[in-house]
Amino acid sequence: MTTQHLKIIIGLVLGFGIGFGCRVASIPSPAPPVITGALLVVAMTVGWILTDRWLSHRPKVNEIHCGGPTGLPHNPQKD
């Protein structure tokens, strides 16, 4: 079993556990009560995942302007 499969299983068990606990305790579920709200949550999740994948494959054109542990920008002449 891969790590990805394990994360999916843990997420499903946790989600069902929270839903069950909310039902038993008679408190409102943190999930949206209508299909439109549920689809909005799915759309935001998918959008976040796709954007993360797209941005991670773009070239790092401004990496030299980013500060390191000291906060100072990278200086290629010192290397």
N, CA, C and O atoms as a Tinker XYZ file with bonds, in Angstrom:
   316  protein
     1  N      0.848000   -1.169000    0.000000    73     2
     2  CA     0.000000    0.000000    0.000000    64     1     3
     3  C      0.899000    1.239000    0.000000    63     2     4     5
     4  O      1.830000    1.339000    0.800000    81     3
     5  N      0.614000    2.173000   -0.897000    73     3     6
     6  CA     1.437000    3.371000   -0.996000    64     5     7
     7  C      0.998000    4.413000    0.031000    63     6     8     9
     8  O     -0.058000    4.297000    0.653000    81     7
     9  N      1.826000    5.416000    0.184000    73     7    10
    10  CA     1.512000    6.505000    1.113000    64     9    11
    11  C      0.260000    7.245000    0.679000    63    10    12    13
    12  O     -0.542000    7.654000    1.517000    81    11
    13  N      0.084000    7.422000   -0.638000    73    11    14
    14  CA    -1.095000    8.118000   -1.160000    64    13    15
    15  C     -2.373000    7.363000   -0.800000    63    14    16    17
    16  O     -3.361000    7.976000   -0.395000    81    15
    17  N     -2.361000    6.044000   -0.944000    73    15    18
    18  CA    -3.535000    5.236000   -0.585000    64    17    19
    19  C     -3.828000    5.333000    0.914000    63    18    20    21
    20  O     -4.983000    5.415000    1.330000    81    19
    21  N     -2.770000    5.323000    1.705000    73    19    22
    22  CA    -2.936000    5.414000    3.152000    64    21    23
    23  C     -3.556000    6.761000    3.541000    63    22    24    25
    24  O     -4.420000    6.817000    4.416000    81    23
    25  N     -3.113000    7.845000    2.891000    73    23    26
    26  CA    -3.681000    9.165000    3.166000    64    25    27
    27  C     -5.167000    9.213000    2.812000    63    26    28    29
    28  O     -5.960000    9.798000    3.550000    81    27
    29  N     -5.541000    8.610000    1.703000    73    27    30
    30  CA    -6.948000    8.584000    1.286000    64    29    31
    31  C     -7.790000    7.817000    2.301000    63    30    32    33
    32  O     -8.870000    8.268000    2.682000    81    31
    33  N     -7.305000    6.671000    2.734000    73    31    34
    34  CA    -8.041000    5.853000    3.700000    64    33    35
    35  C     -8.182000    6.599000    5.029000    63    34    36    37
    36  O     -9.260000    6.611000    5.624000    81    35
    37  N     -7.095000    7.219000    5.494000    73    35    38
    38  CA    -7.156000    7.973000    6.756000    64    37    39
    39  C     -8.131000    9.142000    6.627000    63    38    40    41
    40  O     -8.893000    9.411000    7.556000    81    39
    41  N     -8.120000    9.839000    5.491000    73    39    42
    42  CA    -9.044000   10.947000    5.274000    64    41    43
    43  C    -10.494000   10.511000    5.292000    63    42    44    45
    44  O    -11.337000   11.178000    5.892000    81    43
    45  N    -10.796000    9.389000    4.635000    73    43    46
    46  CA   -12.168000    8.884000    4.625000    64    45    47
    47  C    -12.621000    8.446000    6.017000    63    46    48    49
    48  O    -13.738000    8.752000    6.436000    81    47
    49  N    -11.757000    7.734000    6.725000    73    47    50
    50  CA   -12.102000    7.293000    8.076000    64    49    51
    51  C    -12.313000    8.499000    8.990000    63    50    52    53
    52  O    -13.259000    8.525000    9.778000    81    51
    53  N    -11.450000    9.479000    8.890000    73    51    54
    54  CA   -11.580000   10.691000    9.705000    64    53    55
    55  C    -12.871000   11.440000    9.366000    63    54    56    57
    56  O    -13.579000   11.892000   10.265000    81    55
    57  N    -13.177000   11.572000    8.070000    73    55    58
    58  CA   -14.406000   12.248000    7.665000    64    57    59
    59  C    -15.654000   11.550000    8.174000    63    58    60    61
    60  O    -16.558000   12.192000    8.710000    81    59
    61  N    -15.702000   10.239000    8.007000    73    59    62
    62  CA   -16.858000    9.490000    8.505000    64    61    63
    63  C    -16.928000    9.540000   10.036000    63    62    64    65
    64  O    -18.015000    9.597000   10.611000    81    63
    65  N    -15.760000    9.519000   10.692000    73    63    66
    66  CA   -15.741000    9.598000   12.153000    64    65    67
    67  C    -16.273000   10.930000   12.663000    63    66    68    69
    68  O    -17.026000   10.967000   13.636000    81    67
    69  N    -15.884000   12.022000   12.013000    73    67    70
    70  CA   -16.380000   13.339000   12.412000    64    69    71
    71  C    -17.880000   13.437000   12.160000    63    70    72    73
    72  O    -18.622000   13.948000   12.999000    81    71
    73  N    -18.328000   12.945000   10.995000    73    71    74
    74  CA   -19.769000   12.953000   10.702000    64    73    75
    75  C    -20.557000   12.139000   11.701000    63    74    76    77
    76  O    -21.616000   12.565000   12.163000    81    75
    77  N    -20.045000   10.964000   12.039000    73    75    78
    78  CA   -20.715000   10.102000   13.015000    64    77    79
    79  C    -20.755000   10.785000   14.385000    63    78    80    81
    80  O    -21.787000   10.781000   15.056000    81    79
    81  N    -19.622000   11.371000   14.795000    73    79    82
    82  CA   -19.570000   12.043000   16.091000    64    81    83
    83  C    -20.527000   13.227000   16.165000    63    82    84    85
    84  O    -21.156000   13.456000   17.198000    81    83
    85  N    -20.638000   13.979000   15.069000    73    83    86
    86  CA   -21.567000   15.114000   15.044000    64    85    87
    87  C    -23.013000   14.634000   15.141000    63    86    88    89
    88  O    -23.837000   15.256000   15.811000    81    87
    89  N    -23.313000   13.532000   14.475000    73    87    90
    90  CA   -24.680000   12.991000   14.495000    64    89    91
    91  C    -25.034000   12.479000   15.883000    63    90    92    93
    92  O    -26.131000   12.741000   16.377000    81    91
    93  N    -24.123000   11.755000   16.513000    73    91    94
    94  CA   -24.378000   11.196000   17.845000    64    93    95
    95  C    -24.524000   12.316000   18.879000    63    94    96    97
    96  O    -25.367000   12.232000   19.772000    81    95
    97  N    -23.704000   13.363000   18.759000    73    95    98
    98  CA   -23.739000   14.464000   19.725000    64    97    99
    99  C    -24.815000   15.493000   19.385000    63    98   100   101
   100  O    -24.981000   16.466000   20.120000    81    99
   101  N    -25.538000   15.301000   18.302000    73    99   102
   102  CA   -26.602000   16.218000   17.865000    64   101   103
   103  C    -26.105000   17.646000   17.671000    63   102   104   105
   104  O    -26.788000   18.607000   18.026000    81   103
   105  N    -24.893000   17.773000   17.097000    73   103   106
   106  CA   -24.390000   19.096000   16.755000    64   105   107
   107  C    -24.349000   19.216000   15.237000    63   106   108   109
   108  O    -24.252000   18.204000   14.544000    81   107
   109  N    -24.421000   20.419000   14.715000    73   107   110
   110  CA   -24.419000   20.581000   13.259000    64   109   111
   111  C    -23.130000   20.057000   12.635000    63   110   112   113
   112  O    -22.042000   20.244000   13.179000    81   111
   113  N    -23.265000   19.415000   11.513000    73   111   114
   114  CA   -22.112000   18.891000   10.794000    64   113   115
   115  C    -21.331000   20.038000   10.162000    63   114   116   117
   116  O    -21.927000   20.999000    9.675000    81   115
   117  N    -20.001000   19.945000   10.165000    73   115   118
   118  CA   -19.212000   21.008000    9.542000    64   117   119
   119  C    -19.250000   20.971000    8.018000    63   118   120   121
   120  O    -18.677000   21.843000    7.366000    81   119
   121  N    -19.917000   19.973000    7.445000    73   119   122
   122  CA   -20.018000   19.858000    5.990000    64   121   123
   123  C    -21.214000   20.668000    5.480000    63   122   124   125
   124  O    -22.183000   20.872000    6.212000    81   123
   125  N    -21.146000   21.129000    4.225000    73   123   126
   126  CA   -22.282000   21.863000    3.669000    64   125   127
   127  C    -23.511000   20.968000    3.545000    63   126   128   129
   128  O    -23.382000   19.810000    3.148000    81   127
   129  N    -24.709000   21.478000    3.875000    73   127   130
   130  CA   -25.901000   20.636000    3.869000    64   129   131
   131  C    -26.547000   20.452000    2.494000    63   130   132   133
   132  O    -27.465000   19.643000    2.357000    81   131
   133  N    -26.095000   21.173000    1.487000    73   131   134
   134  CA   -26.708000   21.069000    0.162000    64   133   135
   135  C    -25.649000   20.689000   -0.859000    63   134   136   137
   136  O    -24.454000   20.866000   -0.623000    81   135
   137  N    -26.093000   20.167000   -1.996000    73   135   138
   138  CA   -25.171000   19.689000   -3.020000    64   137   139
   139  C    -24.332000   20.822000   -3.599000    63   138   140   141
   140  O    -23.177000   20.608000   -3.967000    81   139
   141  N    -24.895000   22.018000   -3.682000    73   139   142
   142  CA   -24.132000   23.150000   -4.214000    64   141   143
   143  C    -22.933000   23.455000   -3.332000    63   142   144   145
   144  O    -21.839000   23.701000   -3.840000    81   143
   145  N    -23.120000   23.444000   -2.037000    73   143   146
   146  CA   -22.010000   23.679000   -1.112000    64   145   147
   147  C    -20.963000   22.588000   -1.198000    63   146   148   149
   148  O    -19.765000   22.866000   -1.145000    81   147
   149  N    -21.408000   21.348000   -1.332000    73   147   150
   150  CA   -20.469000   20.235000   -1.448000    64   149   151
   151  C    -19.667000   20.338000   -2.739000    63   150   152   153
   152  O    -18.463000   20.082000   -2.744000    81   151
   153  N    -20.324000   20.710000   -3.832000    73   151   154
   154  CA   -19.618000   20.876000   -5.106000    64   153   155
   155  C    -18.631000   22.039000   -5.042000    63   154   156   157
   156  O    -17.573000   21.987000   -5.670000    81   155
   157  N    -18.966000   23.086000   -4.289000    73   155   158
   158  CA   -18.047000   24.198000   -4.109000    64   157   159
   159  C    -16.790000   23.746000   -3.385000    63   158   160   161
   160  O    -15.688000   24.141000   -3.763000    81   159
   161  N    -16.932000   22.936000   -2.367000    73   159   162
   162  CA   -15.774000   22.407000   -1.640000    64   161   163
   163  C    -14.920000   21.546000   -2.568000    63   162   164   165
   164  O    -13.694000   21.657000   -2.552000    81   163
   165  N    -15.542000   20.699000   -3.369000    73   163   166
   166  CA   -14.806000   19.852000   -4.317000    64   165   167
   167  C    -14.089000   20.719000   -5.343000    63   166   168   169
   168  O    -12.921000   20.470000   -5.641000    81   167
   169  N    -14.760000   21.734000   -5.892000    73   167   170
   170  CA   -14.153000   22.605000   -6.900000    64   169   171
   171  C    -12.952000   23.359000   -6.329000    63   170   172   173
   172  O    -11.931000   23.493000   -7.004000    81   171
   173  N    -13.062000   23.846000   -5.105000    73   171   174
   174  CA   -11.938000   24.555000   -4.490000    64   173   175
   175  C    -10.762000   23.607000   -4.249000    63   174   176   177
   176  O     -9.608000   23.986000   -4.444000    81   175
   177  N    -11.051000   22.393000   -3.832000    73   175   178
   178  CA    -9.988000   21.420000   -3.589000    64   177   179
   179  C     -9.272000   21.052000   -4.880000    63   178   180   181
   180  O     -8.042000   21.030000   -4.924000    81   179
   181  N    -10.033000   20.764000   -5.926000    73   179   182
   182  CA    -9.445000   20.412000   -7.214000    64   181   183
   183  C     -8.650000   21.592000   -7.773000    63   182   184   185
   184  O     -7.556000   21.401000   -8.305000    81   183
   185  N     -9.181000   22.794000   -7.660000    73   183   186
   186  CA    -8.466000   23.977000   -8.132000    64   185   187
   187  C     -7.155000   24.178000   -7.399000    63   186   188   189
   188  O     -6.148000   24.527000   -8.014000    81   187
   189  N     -7.156000   23.961000   -6.094000    73   187   190
   190  CA    -5.931000   24.108000   -5.314000    64   189   191
   191  C     -4.892000   23.077000   -5.736000    63   190   192   193
   192  O     -3.714000   23.405000   -5.878000    81   191
   193  N     -5.320000   21.834000   -5.938000    73   191   194
   194  CA    -4.396000   20.768000   -6.327000    64   193   195
   195  C     -3.814000   21.041000   -7.710000    63   194   196   197
   196  O     -2.606000   20.914000   -7.910000    81   195
   197  N     -4.669000   21.418000   -8.673000    73   195   198
   198  CA    -4.180000   21.686000  -10.029000    64   197   199
   199  C     -3.239000   22.887000  -10.064000    63   198   200   201
   200  O     -2.226000   22.856000  -10.763000    81   199
   201  N     -3.560000   23.931000   -9.327000    73   199   202
   202  CA    -2.687000   25.101000   -9.287000    64   201   203
   203  C     -1.351000   24.763000   -8.654000    63   202   204   205
   204  O     -0.308000   25.218000   -9.124000    81   203
   205  N     -1.371000   23.973000   -7.598000    73   203   206
   206  CA    -0.129000   23.557000   -6.952000    64   205   207
   207  C      0.750000   22.766000   -7.914000    63   206   208   209
   208  O      1.963000   22.973000   -7.970000    81   207
   209  N      0.140000   21.869000   -8.663000    73   207   210
   210  CA     0.924000   21.074000   -9.627000    64   209   211
   211  C      1.459000   21.946000  -10.759000    63   210   212   213
   212  O      2.598000   21.770000  -11.190000    81   211
   213  N      0.646000   22.883000  -11.242000    73   211   214
   214  CA     1.068000   23.751000  -12.342000    64   213   215
   215  C      2.214000   24.655000  -11.905000    63   214   216   217
   216  O      3.194000   24.817000  -12.633000    81   215
   217  N      2.092000   25.247000  -10.707000    73   215   218
   218  CA     3.134000   26.156000  -10.241000    64   217   219
   219  C      4.429000   25.427000   -9.912000    63   218   220   221
   220  O      5.506000   26.010000  -10.041000    81   219
   221  N      4.355000   24.186000   -9.496000    73   219   222
   222  CA     5.569000   23.458000   -9.145000    64   221   223
   223  C      6.382000   23.072000  -10.381000    63   222   224   225
   224  O      7.556000   22.723000  -10.255000    81   223
   225  N      5.783000   23.128000  -11.574000    73   223   226
   226  CA     6.496000   22.777000  -12.798000    64   225   227
   227  C      6.977000   23.995000  -13.580000    63   226   228   229
   228  O      7.613000   23.843000  -14.623000    81   227
   229  N      6.687000   25.187000  -13.098000    73   227   230
   230  CA     7.145000   26.393000  -13.775000    64   229   231
   231  C      8.599000   26.666000  -13.415000    63   230   232   233
   232  O      9.039000   26.325000  -12.317000    81   231
   233  N      9.356000   27.283000  -14.339000    73   231   234
   234  CA    10.746000   27.611000  -14.010000    64   233   235
   235  C     10.818000   28.680000  -12.918000    63   234   236   237
   236  O      9.938000   29.534000  -12.814000    81   235
   237  N     11.854000   28.624000  -12.125000    73   235   238
   238  CA    12.032000   29.567000  -11.012000    64   237   239
   239  C     12.834000   30.765000  -11.514000    63   238   240   241
   240  O     14.051000   30.823000  -11.334000    81   239
   241  N     12.152000   31.718000  -12.143000    73   239   242
   242  CA    12.856000   32.844000  -12.748000    64   241   243
   243  C     13.260000   33.906000  -11.720000    63   242   244   245
   244  O     14.175000   34.684000  -11.988000    81   243
   245  N     12.621000   33.964000  -10.578000    73   243   246
   246  CA    12.937000   34.980000   -9.574000    64   245   247
   247  C     13.610000   34.405000   -8.341000    63   246   248   249
   248  O     13.638000   35.045000   -7.290000    81   247
   249  N     14.147000   33.212000   -8.464000    73   247   250
   250  CA    14.764000   32.567000   -7.309000    64   249   251
   251  C     15.960000   33.361000   -6.783000    63   250   252   253
   252  O     16.232000   33.338000   -5.582000    81   251
   253  N     16.675000   34.058000   -7.659000    73   251   254
   254  CA    17.861000   34.805000   -7.216000    64   253   255
   255  C     17.496000   36.003000   -6.349000    63   254   256   257
   256  O     18.342000   36.516000   -5.617000    81   255
   257  N     16.237000   36.456000   -6.425000    73   255   258
   258  CA    15.797000   37.602000   -5.640000    64   257   259
   259  C     15.268000   37.198000   -4.254000    63   258   260   261
   260  O     14.983000   38.065000   -3.428000    81   259
   261  N     15.139000   35.909000   -3.999000    73   259   262
   262  CA    14.590000   35.430000   -2.731000    64   261   263
   263  C     15.684000   35.376000   -1.670000    63   262   264   265
   264  O     16.830000   35.035000   -1.965000    81   263
   265  N     15.330000   35.710000   -0.452000    73   263   266
   266  CA    16.288000   35.673000    0.648000    64   265   267
   267  C     16.455000   34.262000    1.172000    63   266   268   269
   268  O     15.523000   33.460000    1.124000    81   267
   269  N     17.624000   33.964000    1.662000    73   267   270
   270  CA    17.904000   32.663000    2.259000    64   269   271
   271  C     17.647000   32.703000    3.754000    63   270   272   273
   272  O     16.803000   33.475000    4.207000    81   271
   273  N     18.346000   31.898000    4.529000    73   271   274
   274  CA    18.136000   31.863000    5.976000    64   273   275
   275  C     18.443000   33.205000    6.649000    63   274   276   277
   276  O     17.886000   33.521000    7.701000    81   275
   277  N     19.335000   33.995000    6.030000    73   275   278
   278  CA    19.688000   35.287000    6.611000    64   277   279
   279  C     18.739000   36.394000    6.158000    63   278   280   281
   280  O     18.733000   37.475000    6.746000    81   279
   281  N     17.928000   36.140000    5.111000    73   279   282
   282  CA    17.039000   37.145000    4.571000    64   281   283
   283  C     17.676000   37.970000    3.468000    63   282   284   285
   284  O     17.005000   38.777000    2.825000    81   283
   285  N     18.962000   37.772000    3.247000    73   283   286
   286  CA    19.673000   38.506000    2.194000    64   285   287
   287  C     19.482000   37.812000    0.861000    63   286   288   289
   288  O     19.427000   36.583000    0.814000    81   287
   289  N     19.377000   38.582000   -0.250000    73   287   290
   290  CA    19.242000   37.937000   -1.560000    64   289   291
   291  C     20.494000   37.165000   -1.941000    63   290   292   293
   292  O     21.592000   37.443000   -1.459000    81   291
   293  N     20.301000   36.197000   -2.810000    73   291   294
   294  CA    21.390000   35.350000   -3.290000    64   293   295
   295  C     22.347000   36.196000   -4.138000    63   294   296   297
   296  O     21.900000   36.961000   -4.992000    81   295
   297  N     23.643000   36.065000   -3.912000    73   295   298
   298  CA    24.637000   36.817000   -4.662000    64   297   299
   299  C     25.508000   35.820000   -5.420000    63   298   300   301
   300  O     26.362000   35.181000   -4.806000    81   299
   301  N     25.323000   35.659000   -6.752000    73   299   302
   302  CA    26.098000   34.657000   -7.489000    64   301   303
   303  C     27.587000   34.999000   -7.584000    63   302   304   305
   304  O     28.387000   34.097000   -7.831000    81   303
   305  N     27.995000   36.263000   -7.398000    73   303   306
   306  CA    29.404000   36.614000   -7.472000    64   305   307
   307  C     30.186000   36.061000   -6.286000    63   306   308   309
   308  O     31.385000   35.810000   -6.407000    81   307
   309  N     29.535000   35.868000   -5.150000    73   307   310
   310  CA    30.228000   35.347000   -3.952000    64   309   311
   311  C     30.459000   33.837000   -4.031000    63   310   312   313
   312  O     31.355000   33.313000   -3.369000    81   311
   313  N     29.659000   33.138000   -4.832000    73   311   314
   314  CA    29.762000   31.666000   -4.893000    64   313   315
   315  C     30.966000   31.209000   -5.649000    63   314   316
   316  O     31.189000   30.007000   -5.786000    81   315
